[in-house]
Amino acid sequence: MSDPSHDIAGHAAAPLIRIRSLSKAYRRAGQAIPVLLDIHLDVMAGEFVALMGPSGSGKSTLLNLIAGIDQPSSGTIEIGGVDIATLSEGELADWRAANVGFIFQFYNLLPVLTAFENVELPLLLTSLSARERGERVDAVLDMVGLTDRADHYPNELSGGQQQRVAIARALVTDPALIVADEPTGDLDRTTGGEVLALMDALVRDLGKTIVMVTHDPKAAARAQRMVHLEKGVLVDEVTE
């Protein structure tokens, strides 16, 4: 089997994400509750895709499966040629750390750490020296326009600034894939637009692949493609 932590960015000719016959069910009170049913989906490298659908449609579950946070009941999820559905928990953790950046609705910043320290957190699991970590953190904070806020704590930052710190944290390991769960859901329209513009730039200028869950049609319209889920089924599916 291929090294699950290998760089997935080098597979641009084929879909970066290739999902086939993917299903997910949870067990409650001894019964299987289906959430996703026979999902087929391709996402190309450098593509910005929005997952949409009503509450309970399975879009967050699909995002978690793509991110390697959860594992499917059946089917395959190939990302950069690695079927992550076959990885052990330890292998999956290594794969996530090397290949995926996460952006959440409520930022998930640690309040006792500065912006710089929050961004640096993913790098503490790597073999980089303190100097190398500092250079990377400085670079991504500059990219999101927060160099002058590096020493500020989350409660000293606006919502938009906190989300930009979260984006910098997602970028600092240089992942090929970024997953975003309602990244503008806690922001006003203007600030949300600024965050979406930054995400556009990540795709356009850095070649990142973004899969974003959103309820907001205006946010989804910023993506290159919208994928709709209804009751665990993709409305638009890829075919062999």
N, C-alpha and C positions, 0 to 999 in steps of 0.2 A: 504493500500500500504506500502511496505517496506520503511524504511528510506533511501532516495536517497543518503545520504552521508555515508552510512555504508561501512565498509571495504570489498572490492570485492575480496580480496586475498584468502578467505577461501573456494572458490568453485573450487578446483583443479580437482575434479573428472569429472565434466561437462566442456564443453567449457567455457572459460572465456568470450569470445565474441560469441554470437549466433545471426546471422543476417538472417532474412527471409523475402522474398517478398519485399525487400526494393527498393523504387523508389524515385527519386528526380527530380523535374522540377522547373525552375525559370520562372517567367513571365516577358516578355519584349514586350512593345508596345501592351499589351493586349493578347499576345499569350503565351502559355505554351511551354517552351523550355526544352525538356527532357535531363537530364544529366546522371542519373543512371536508369537502367531498370531491375526490378525484380531480385535484387541481393540476393544470398544465400551464406553465408560464415560462417565458424566456425574457431575460433582461440583458441587454447588451452592455459591454464595457463603456463607460462614459455617458450612460443614459440616466435621466432623471425621471423616475416613475412615481406617480401618486396612486396609493391604494385608497379607494373610496367605498363607502357602503354604510348602511344604517347601523346603529348600535346592535351588537350581537351577530353581525354578518360574518365575523371571523377574520377581519382585516388585521387586528392587532396580533391575533394568534399566528397568522401567516408571517407577519413581520418578525415575530419572535422565533419562528422556525428558520427563516432566512438568516437571522442573526446568530443562530446557534444557541439561543437561550433555552429553547425547548426542542424536543425531538418528536418526529411524526409517528403516527401509529402504523403507517405504511407509505410506500412510495420513495422517491429519490429526490434529493436536493443537491445537485452538483453546483459547486461554486469554484470557479477556476479549475475545474476538472476533478475536484475532491467531492465525493459524496459524503457530506457532513452527517447524513442520517446514520452512517455506519460507524461514526467515531465514538469512542468511550468518553465519559465525562471529562477525564483529564486531557485527552486529546482535543476535545471540543474547547476546553478552556484555553489551551495553547493556541488553537486556531483562531478563536475570537480575539485574543490579545494581539495577534500578529496581523489580522486582516480586517477587522471591523471597528468602525468608530460609531459611537452612540450619541444621539441627541434626543433629549426627553422634553416633555411638555413643561415640567416643573424644574428643569435645569439639573436637579440632583447634585448640586454643589455642596461641599462640606462647609458649614458655617464657620468653623474654627480655623479654616485655611484661607490664605489670600488667593486672589485670582491666579497668581503665578503658581502657588502650591497646588491648587486644584487642577490646573492644566498639567502640571508635572506628574501627577499621580500615576497615570498609566505607564510612564517611563521608569518608575521605580521597580517594575517587574522585569526590566531589561538589563543588559550588561553595560549600558552606556555609563560613562563617567559623569560626575556632577557637572563638569564643564560642558560636556556634550549635551546633557539634559538641559542645562541652562540656555544653550544656544538654540536648541529646538523650541523651547518654551518662548523665548524672546521672539523667534521668527514667526510663530503662529499668533502670538498676541499682537504683533505688528500687522499681520495679515488681516486680523479682525478689527484693527483700529483701537486696541486697548493697551498699548504700551504704557500710557500714562496712568493706567489703573492697575498695574501689576501688583502693587502692594495693598490694594484695597480688599476688604472682606466682602462677602456677598451682600450683607445688609447695608453696605455702603454703595451698592451699585443699583441702577435701575433694572427693571425686568429685561429690557432689551440688552443691556450690558451683561447681565447674568447669562442670557442665552448665547451671547457672543463668546463669553468665557467657555460655555459648554461646547460650542462649536470648535473653539480652539483646542479644547481637551480631546474632542473627537478626531481632530486632525494631527495631533502631535506625534502619533505613532506612524503617520503617513499610510493609513489604510487605503486599500483600493475601493472598499465598500463602506458607505455611510448609511445607517438606518436611522430614521427620524420619526418619532411617535408624537404627532400633534405638536410640532415645534413652535407653532405660532398660536397655539390654543389659549395661552395665558397672557397674550400681548394685545395691545390695541392695534388698530388697523395700520397706522403709520409705522409703528415699530415692527409689526409683523412683516410689513412690506420690505423693510430694511433687512430683516433676517433672511427673507426669501431671496432678495437680491444677492446677499452674500452666498447663499446656497447655489444660486445660478452661477456665480463666479467660480465656485469650487468645481462645478461640472465643466464650464467653458474654459477656464484657465488652467486647472490642475488635472482635468480628466477623471475626476472622481465619479463613481457610480452612486447614486442616491436613490433609496427606496423610502418613500415617506407616506405614513398614514395621516390622513386629515379628514375632518368633517366639512371643511371650508371649501366650497367650490372655487372661490377666488384664489385660495392658496394652491389648490390642485391645478388650476389653469396655468400656473407658473411652471409646472412640470412639462416634460416633452410628451408624456403619454399618461393617460389615466386608465386605471384598471378597476373595474367595479366588481364588488362581491355582493351577492344576495343569498342569504341563508346558507353560507358556506360554499357557494358555487361561483366560479368566475363567469361573469356575463360574457366577456371576450376571452376566449381561450386560444392558445396556440395549437396548431395541428401538425402532426408528423408529415 
